Amino acid sequence: MKKQGWTGQLPMALFPDVNGNMGKLELALWQFHKSNPRVYSYLVHFAKQWRQRRGDGAHLGMKALFERVRWEVSLGETSGDFKLNNNNTAFYSRLIMRDEPLLKDIFKV
């Protein structure tokens, strides 16, 4: 089944406040994600590559994964004109574990 692309509507908060709302960092993540959906694809691709090489139970750090995407983009092997903000690591790790069944436990949170 193919996943639907970005609809422009905000999903449920990954880190809701006491009222169930998103904070400004999470709102910034979703704006970035809307403008740069390739980042999610790169992160998932490299995380799956890690799992294939290390095994199903292998864990990975999201900051290491961010650095891998930065490396690949800076070498020109992938295209991108974005800059990764370290504020987004916690959000991306939870988003990936929520939406990618094969990676549901790859990050320790």
DSSP file (Angstrom, degrees, kcal/mol; ACC not computed):
  #  RESIDUE AA STRUCTURE BP1 BP2  ACC     N-H-->O    O-->H-N    N-H-->O    O-->H-N    TCO  KAPPA ALPHA  PHI   PSI    X-CA   Y-CA   Z-CA
    1    1 A M              0   0    0      0, 0.0     2,-0.3     0, 0.0     0, 0.0   0.000 360.0 360.0 360.0 130.7    0.0    0.0    0.0
    2    2 A K        -     0   0    0      1,-0.1     2,-0.1     0, 0.0     0, 0.0  -0.651 360.0-121.9 -85.2 136.5    1.4    3.4   -1.0
    3    3 A K        -     0   0    0     -2,-0.3     2,-0.2     1,-0.1    -1,-0.1  -0.465  26.9-111.4 -75.3 147.6    1.4    6.1    1.6
    4    4 A Q        -     0   0    0     -2,-0.1     3,-0.1     1,-0.1    -1,-0.1  -0.504  33.1-120.1 -74.2 146.5   -0.4    9.3    0.9
    5    5 A G        -     0   0    0      1,-0.2     2,-0.2    -2,-0.2    -1,-0.1  -0.089  52.1 -55.0 -75.2-177.5    1.7   12.4    0.5
    6    6 A W        -     0   0    0      1,-0.2    -1,-0.2    27,-0.1    28,-0.0  -0.415  45.1-169.1 -63.1 127.9    1.6   15.5    2.6
    7    7 A T        -     0   0    0      2,-0.3    -1,-0.2    -2,-0.2     3,-0.1   0.560  40.1-117.2 -95.3 -11.4   -2.0   16.9    2.7
    8    8 A G  S    S+     0   0    0      1,-0.3     2,-0.4    23,-0.0    -2,-0.1   0.275  80.8 116.3  89.9 -11.6   -1.1   20.2    4.3
    9    9 A Q  S    S-     0   0    0      1,-0.0    -1,-0.3     0, 0.0    -2,-0.3  -0.779  72.0-115.6 -92.5 133.1   -3.2   19.4    7.3
   10   10 A L        -     0   0    0     -2,-0.4     3,-0.1    -3,-0.1    -1,-0.0  -0.439  28.5-138.2 -68.2 135.6   -1.3   19.0   10.6
   11   11 A P        -     0   0    0      0, 0.0     3,-0.1     0, 0.0    -1,-0.1  -0.164  42.8 -63.3 -78.4-178.6   -1.4   15.5   12.1
   12   12 A M  S    S-     0   0    0      1,-0.1     9,-0.1     2,-0.1     2,-0.0  -0.383  70.2 -89.8 -63.4 148.0   -1.8   14.8   15.8
   13   13 A A        -     0   0    0      7,-0.4    -1,-0.1     1,-0.1     9,-0.0  -0.327  23.8-154.8 -63.8 137.4    1.0   16.1   17.9
   14   14 A L  S    S+     0   0    0      1,-0.3    -1,-0.1    -3,-0.1    -2,-0.1   0.807  99.5  24.9 -77.2 -32.6    4.0   13.9   18.5
   15   15 A F  S    S-     0   0    0      8,-0.1     8,-0.4     5,-0.0    -1,-0.3  -0.657  88.8-170.3-128.7  73.3    4.7   15.8   21.7
   16   16 A P        -     0   0    0      0, 0.0     6,-0.2     0, 0.0     2,-0.0  -0.320  16.2-131.2 -68.9 148.0    1.3   17.3   22.8
   17   17 A D    >   -     0   0    0      4,-2.5     3,-2.3     1,-0.1    -4,-0.0  -0.153  48.0 -75.7 -80.5-171.9    1.2   19.8   25.6
   18   18 A V  T 3  S+     0   0    0      1,-0.3    -1,-0.1     2,-0.1     0, 0.0   0.741 137.2  48.4 -62.1 -22.3   -1.3   19.4   28.5
   19   19 A N  T 3  S-     0   0    0      2,-0.1    -1,-0.3     3,-0.0     3,-0.1   0.367 121.2-106.3 -96.8   3.3   -4.1   20.6   26.2
   20   20 A G  S <  S+     0   0    0     -3,-2.3    -7,-0.4     1,-0.3     2,-0.2   0.578  78.0 131.8  84.2   9.2   -3.1   18.2   23.3
   21   21 A N        -     0   0    0     -9,-0.1    -4,-2.5     1,-0.1    -1,-0.3  -0.511  58.2-108.1 -94.8 163.1   -1.6   21.0   21.2
   22   22 A M        -     0   0    0     -6,-0.2     2,-0.1    -2,-0.2    -1,-0.1  -0.611  27.8-129.5 -86.7 147.6    1.8   21.2   19.4
   23   23 A G     >  -     0   0    0     -8,-0.4     4,-2.2    -2,-0.2     5,-0.2  -0.352  33.2 -96.7 -85.2 175.5    4.5   23.4   20.6
   24   24 A K  H  > S+     0   0    0      1,-0.2     4,-2.1     2,-0.2     5,-0.1   0.829 122.2  55.3 -66.9 -31.4    6.4   25.9   18.3
   25   25 A L  H  > S+     0   0    0      2,-0.2     4,-2.0     1,-0.2    -1,-0.2   0.914 109.9  45.9 -67.5 -40.4    9.3   23.4   17.7
   26   26 A E  H  > S+     0   0    0      2,-0.2     4,-2.3     1,-0.2    -2,-0.2   0.893 110.6  52.8 -69.2 -38.0    6.9   20.8   16.4
   27   27 A L  H  X S+     0   0    0     -4,-2.2     4,-1.8     1,-0.2    -1,-0.2   0.905 109.1  50.7 -60.5 -39.8    5.0   23.3   14.3
   28   28 A A  H  X S+     0   0    0     -4,-2.1     4,-2.4     2,-0.2    -2,-0.2   0.887 107.4  54.3 -65.0 -38.4    8.4   24.2   12.8
   29   29 A L  H  X S+     0   0    0     -4,-2.0     4,-3.3     1,-0.2     5,-0.2   0.954 108.0  48.3 -58.4 -50.3    9.1   20.6   12.1
   30   30 A W  H  X S+     0   0    0     -4,-2.3     4,-2.2     1,-0.2    -1,-0.2   0.852 111.0  50.7 -64.3 -33.6    5.8   20.1   10.2
   31   31 A Q  H  X S+     0   0    0     -4,-1.8     4,-1.8     2,-0.2    -1,-0.2   0.927 113.3  45.9 -66.1 -43.9    6.5   23.2    8.1
   32   32 A F  H  X S+     0   0    0     -4,-2.4     4,-2.1     2,-0.2    -2,-0.2   0.926 112.3  51.1 -61.7 -45.2   10.0   21.9    7.3
   33   33 A H  H  < S+     0   0    0     -4,-3.3    -1,-0.2     1,-0.2    -2,-0.2   0.886 107.7  52.8 -61.1 -40.5    8.5   18.5    6.5
   34   34 A K  H  < S+     0   0    0     -4,-2.2    -1,-0.2    -5,-0.2    -2,-0.2   0.893 116.1  39.7 -61.8 -40.2    6.0   20.0    4.2
   35   35 A S  H  < S+     0   0    0     -4,-1.8    -2,-0.2     1,-0.2    -1,-0.2   0.729 128.1  31.5 -81.2 -23.4    8.7   21.8    2.3
   36   36 A N    >X  +     0   0    0     -4,-2.1     3,-1.5    -5,-0.1     4,-0.5  -0.470  59.6 156.4-135.8  61.9   11.3   19.0    2.4
   37   37 A P  H 3>  +     0   0    0      0, 0.0     4,-1.4     0, 0.0     3,-0.3   0.723  69.6  73.7 -64.4 -18.2    9.5   15.6    2.3
   38   38 A R  H 3> S+     0   0    0      1,-0.2     4,-2.9     2,-0.2     5,-0.2   0.822  84.2  66.6 -63.0 -30.2   12.7   14.0    0.9
   39   39 A V  H <> S+     0   0    0     -3,-1.5     4,-2.7     1,-0.2    -1,-0.2   0.934 100.7  48.0 -58.0 -47.0   14.4   14.3    4.3
   40   40 A Y  H  X S+     0   0    0     -4,-0.5     4,-2.6    -3,-0.3    -1,-0.2   0.920 111.8  51.0 -58.5 -44.2   12.0   11.8    5.7
   41   41 A S  H  X S+     0   0    0     -4,-1.4     4,-2.6     1,-0.2    -2,-0.2   0.910 110.7  48.0 -61.3 -43.5   12.7    9.5    2.7
   42   42 A Y  H  X S+     0   0    0     -4,-2.9     4,-2.6     2,-0.2     5,-0.3   0.936 112.0  49.4 -61.9 -47.0   16.4    9.8    3.2
   43   43 A L  H  X S+     0   0    0     -4,-2.7     4,-2.1    -5,-0.2    -2,-0.2   0.916 113.9  45.2 -60.2 -44.4   16.2    9.1    6.9
   44   44 A V  H  X S+     0   0    0     -4,-2.6     4,-2.6    -5,-0.2     5,-0.2   0.920 112.0  52.5 -66.1 -43.5   14.0    6.0    6.4
   45   45 A H  H  X S+     0   0    0     -4,-2.6     4,-2.1    -5,-0.2    -2,-0.2   0.941 113.6  42.0 -57.9 -49.5   16.2    4.7    3.6
   46   46 A F  H  X S+     0   0    0     -4,-2.6     4,-2.1     2,-0.2    -1,-0.2   0.840 113.2  53.2 -71.0 -32.4   19.4    4.9    5.6
   47   47 A A  H  X S+     0   0    0     -4,-2.1     4,-2.2    -5,-0.3    -1,-0.2   0.909 110.7  47.2 -66.4 -41.2   17.7    3.5    8.7
   48   48 A K  H  X S+     0   0    0     -4,-2.6     4,-2.4     2,-0.2    -2,-0.2   0.880 109.8  53.7 -66.6 -37.0   16.5    0.5    6.7
   49   49 A Q  H  X S+     0   0    0     -4,-2.1     4,-1.9    -5,-0.2    -2,-0.2   0.915 108.0  50.8 -61.7 -42.5   19.9    0.1    5.3
   50   50 A W  H  X S+     0   0    0     -4,-2.1     4,-2.7     1,-0.2     5,-0.3   0.933 110.9  48.1 -58.7 -48.5   21.3    0.0    8.8
   51   51 A R  H  X S+     0   0    0     -4,-2.2     4,-2.5     1,-0.2    -2,-0.2   0.884 109.2  53.1 -62.8 -40.0   18.8   -2.7    9.9
   52   52 A Q  H  < S+     0   0    0     -4,-2.4    -1,-0.2     1,-0.2    -2,-0.2   0.883 117.3  37.7 -63.2 -37.6   19.6   -4.8    6.8
   53   53 A R  H  < S+     0   0    0     -4,-1.9    -2,-0.2    -5,-0.2    -1,-0.2   0.814 127.3  33.4 -83.5 -31.8   23.3   -4.7    7.6
   54   54 A R  H  < S-     0   0    0     -4,-2.7    -3,-0.2     1,-0.2    -2,-0.2   0.641 111.9-105.6-102.4 -17.6   23.1   -5.0   11.4
   55   55 A G    ><  -     0   0    0     -4,-2.5     3,-1.5    -5,-0.3    -1,-0.2  -0.276  38.1 -67.5 109.1 163.0   20.0   -7.1   11.9
   56   56 A D  T 3  S+     0   0    0      1,-0.3    -1,-0.1    -2,-0.1    -4,-0.1   0.773 127.9  47.3 -61.7 -30.5   16.4   -6.7   13.1
   57   57 A G  T 3  S+     0   0    0     -3,-0.2    -1,-0.3    -6,-0.1     2,-0.1   0.435  81.9 124.1 -92.8   1.8   17.3   -5.8   16.7
   58   58 A A    <   -     0   0    0     -3,-1.5     2,-0.2    -7,-0.2    -3,-0.1  -0.400  48.8-148.7 -69.5 134.5   20.0   -3.2   15.9
   59   59 A H        -     0   0    0     -2,-0.1     2,-0.3    -5,-0.1    48,-0.2  -0.648  11.4-166.4 -99.2 159.7   19.5    0.2   17.3
   60   60 A L        -     0   0    0     46,-2.4     2,-0.4    -2,-0.2    48,-0.3  -0.988  21.4-119.6-144.6 147.2   20.6    3.5   15.7
   61   61 A G     >  -     0   0    0     -2,-0.3     4,-1.9     1,-0.1     3,-0.3  -0.773  14.7-141.9 -90.6 133.4   21.0    7.1   17.0
   62   62 A M  H  > S+     0   0    0     -2,-0.4     4,-2.7     1,-0.2     5,-0.2   0.851 102.3  57.3 -62.5 -34.2   18.9    9.7   15.2
   63   63 A K  H  > S+     0   0    0      2,-0.2     4,-2.2     1,-0.2    -1,-0.2   0.893 106.3  49.5 -65.9 -36.5   21.7   12.2   15.4
   64   64 A A  H  > S+     0   0    0     -3,-0.3     4,-1.9     2,-0.2    -1,-0.2   0.898 110.9  50.4 -64.6 -39.6   24.0    9.7   13.6
   65   65 A L  H  X S+     0   0    0     -4,-1.9     4,-2.2     2,-0.2    -2,-0.2   0.899 108.1  52.2 -65.5 -41.3   21.3    9.3   11.0
   66   66 A F  H  X S+     0   0    0     -4,-2.7     4,-2.6     1,-0.2    -1,-0.2   0.923 109.0  50.7 -58.7 -44.4   21.0   13.1   10.6
   67   67 A E  H  X S+     0   0    0     -4,-2.2     4,-2.6     1,-0.2    -1,-0.2   0.874 107.3  53.8 -63.9 -35.9   24.8   13.3   10.1
   68   68 A R  H  X S+     0   0    0     -4,-1.9     4,-2.8     2,-0.2    -1,-0.2   0.925 109.6  47.3 -62.8 -44.5   24.6   10.6    7.4
   69   69 A V  H  X S+     0   0    0     -4,-2.2     4,-2.6     2,-0.2     5,-0.2   0.925 112.4  49.9 -63.5 -43.2   22.0   12.6    5.5
   70   70 A R  H  X S+     0   0    0     -4,-2.6     4,-2.5     2,-0.2    -2,-0.2   0.921 112.1  48.9 -59.2 -43.3   24.1   15.7    5.8
   71   71 A W  H  X S+     0   0    0     -4,-2.6     4,-1.8     2,-0.2    -2,-0.2   0.951 112.6  46.2 -60.5 -52.5   27.1   13.8    4.5
   72   72 A E  H  X>S+     0   0    0     -4,-2.8     5,-1.5     1,-0.2     6,-1.0   0.901 114.9  46.9 -60.8 -43.1   25.3   12.3    1.5
   73   73 A V  H ><5S+     0   0    0     -4,-2.6     3,-1.0     1,-0.2    -1,-0.2   0.909 110.8  51.7 -67.5 -41.1   23.7   15.6    0.6
   74   74 A S  H 3<5S+     0   0    0     -4,-2.5    -1,-0.2     1,-0.3    -2,-0.2   0.808 108.6  51.8 -67.9 -27.7   27.0   17.5    0.9
   75   75 A L  H 3<5S-     0   0    0     -4,-1.8    -1,-0.3    -5,-0.2    -2,-0.2   0.556 112.6-120.9 -83.2  -7.7   28.7   15.0   -1.4
   76   76 A G  T <<5S+     0   0    0     -3,-1.0    -3,-0.2    -4,-0.5    -2,-0.1   0.554  79.6 121.8  83.1   6.9   26.1   15.4   -4.0
   77   77 A E  S   <S+     0   0    0     -5,-1.5     2,-0.3     1,-0.1    -4,-0.2   0.769  84.6  28.0 -73.3 -23.5   25.0   11.7   -4.0
   78   78 A T  S    S-     0   0    0     -6,-1.0     2,-0.4    -9,-0.1    -2,-0.2  -0.931  91.1-121.0-127.3 156.5   21.5   12.9   -3.1
   79   79 A S        +     0   0    0     -2,-0.3     2,-0.2     2,-0.0    -6,-0.1  -0.774  45.2 135.2-101.8 144.2   20.1   16.3   -4.0
   80   80 A G        -     0   0    0     -2,-0.4    -2,-0.1    -7,-0.2    -4,-0.1  -0.804  37.9-163.8 178.9 140.3   18.8   18.8   -1.5
   81   81 A D        +     0   0    0     -2,-0.2     2,-0.2     2,-0.0    -1,-0.0  -0.064  63.5 107.4-118.7  30.3   19.0   22.4   -0.7
   82   82 A F        -     0   0    0    -46,-0.0     2,-0.4     2,-0.0    -2,-0.0  -0.613  59.4-139.4-104.9 164.0   17.8   22.0    2.9
   83   83 A K        -     0   0    0     -2,-0.2     2,-0.5     2,-0.0    -2,-0.0  -0.995  21.1-129.3-122.9 131.9   19.5   22.3    6.2
   84   84 A L        -     0   0    0     -2,-0.4     2,-0.5   -18,-0.1     5,-0.0  -0.682  15.9-148.5 -84.7 127.7   18.7   19.9    9.0
   85   85 A N    >   -     0   0    0     -2,-0.5     3,-2.3     1,-0.1     4,-0.2  -0.835  10.5-141.6 -95.5 125.5   17.9   21.4   12.3
   86   86 A N  G >  S+     0   0    0     -2,-0.5     3,-1.3     1,-0.3     4,-0.4   0.702  97.3  74.9 -60.8 -18.5   18.9   19.3   15.3
   87   87 A N  G 3  S+     0   0    0      1,-0.2     4,-0.4     2,-0.1     3,-0.3   0.741  90.9  58.9 -62.5 -20.6   15.7   20.4   17.0
   88   88 A N  G <> S+     0   0    0     -3,-2.3     4,-2.9     1,-0.2     5,-0.3   0.527  77.2  90.4 -88.6  -5.9   13.9   18.0   14.7
   89   89 A T  H <> S+     0   0    0     -3,-1.3     4,-2.4     1,-0.2     5,-0.2   0.916  88.0  47.0 -60.8 -45.0   15.7   14.8   15.7
   90   90 A A  H  > S+     0   0    0     -4,-0.4     4,-1.7    -3,-0.3    -1,-0.2   0.888 114.7  47.7 -64.0 -38.5   13.3   13.8   18.5
   91   91 A F  H  > S+     0   0    0     -4,-0.4     4,-2.5     2,-0.2    -2,-0.2   0.938 112.5  47.3 -68.6 -46.7   10.3   14.5   16.2
   92   92 A Y  H  X S+     0   0    0     -4,-2.9     4,-2.8     1,-0.2     5,-0.3   0.892 109.5  54.1 -63.7 -38.6   11.7   12.5   13.2
   93   93 A S  H  X S+     0   0    0     -4,-2.4     4,-2.2    -5,-0.3    -1,-0.2   0.933 113.4  41.8 -62.2 -43.9   12.6    9.5   15.4
   94   94 A R  H  X S+     0   0    0     -4,-1.7     4,-1.9     2,-0.2    -1,-0.2   0.872 114.0  52.3 -70.9 -36.2    9.1    9.3   16.8
   95   95 A L  H  X S+     0   0    0     -4,-2.5     4,-2.3     2,-0.2    -2,-0.2   0.925 111.6  46.4 -64.2 -45.0    7.5    9.9   13.4
   96   96 A I  H  X S+     0   0    0     -4,-2.8     4,-2.3     1,-0.2     7,-0.3   0.927 113.3  48.0 -64.5 -45.3    9.6    7.1   11.8
   97   97 A M  H  < S+     0   0    0     -4,-2.2    -1,-0.2    -5,-0.3    -2,-0.2   0.838 114.8  47.3 -66.5 -30.5    8.9    4.6   14.5
   98   98 A R  H  < S+     0   0    0     -4,-1.9    -1,-0.2    -5,-0.2    -2,-0.2   0.883 122.8  31.5 -73.8 -39.2    5.2    5.4   14.4
   99   99 A D  H  < S+     0   0    0     -4,-2.3    -2,-0.2     1,-0.2    -3,-0.2   0.573 109.5  64.4-102.0 -11.1    4.9    5.2   10.6
  100  100 A E    ><  -     0   0    0     -4,-2.3     3,-2.1    -5,-0.2    -1,-0.2  -0.876  60.2-166.3-118.6  98.9    7.5    2.6    9.5
  101  101 A P  G >  S+     0   0    0      0, 0.0     3,-1.2     0, 0.0    -1,-0.1   0.827  88.7  55.9 -54.9 -35.9    6.6   -0.9   10.9
  102  102 A L  G 3  S+     0   0    0      1,-0.2     3,-0.2     2,-0.1    -5,-0.1   0.674 114.6  40.3 -71.0 -14.3   10.1   -2.3   10.2
  103  103 A L  G X  S+     0   0    0     -3,-2.1     3,-1.6    -7,-0.3     4,-0.4   0.126  74.7 123.0-117.7  18.8   11.7    0.5   12.2
  104  104 A K  T <  S+     0   0    0     -3,-1.2    -1,-0.1     1,-0.3    -2,-0.1   0.681  88.6  24.0 -60.5 -19.0    9.2    0.7   15.1
  105  105 A D  T 3  S+     0   0    0     -3,-0.2    -1,-0.3    -4,-0.1    -2,-0.1   0.120  86.6 110.4-131.9  22.3   12.0    0.1   17.7
  106  106 A I  S <  S+     0   0    0     -3,-1.6   -46,-2.4   -47,-0.1     2,-0.4   0.821  74.4  54.7 -72.2 -30.0   15.2    1.3   16.0
  107  107 A F  S    S-     0   0    0     -4,-0.4     2,-0.6   -48,-0.2   -46,-0.1  -0.823  78.0-134.1-106.1 143.5   15.7    4.3   18.2
  108  108 A K              0   0    0     -2,-0.4    -3,-0.0   -48,-0.3    -2,-0.0  -0.851 360.0 360.0 -92.6 123.4   15.9    4.4   21.9
  109  109 A V              0   0    0     -2,-0.6    -1,-0.1   -16,-0.0   -15,-0.0   0.374 360.0 360.0-122.8 360.0   13.7    7.2   23.3
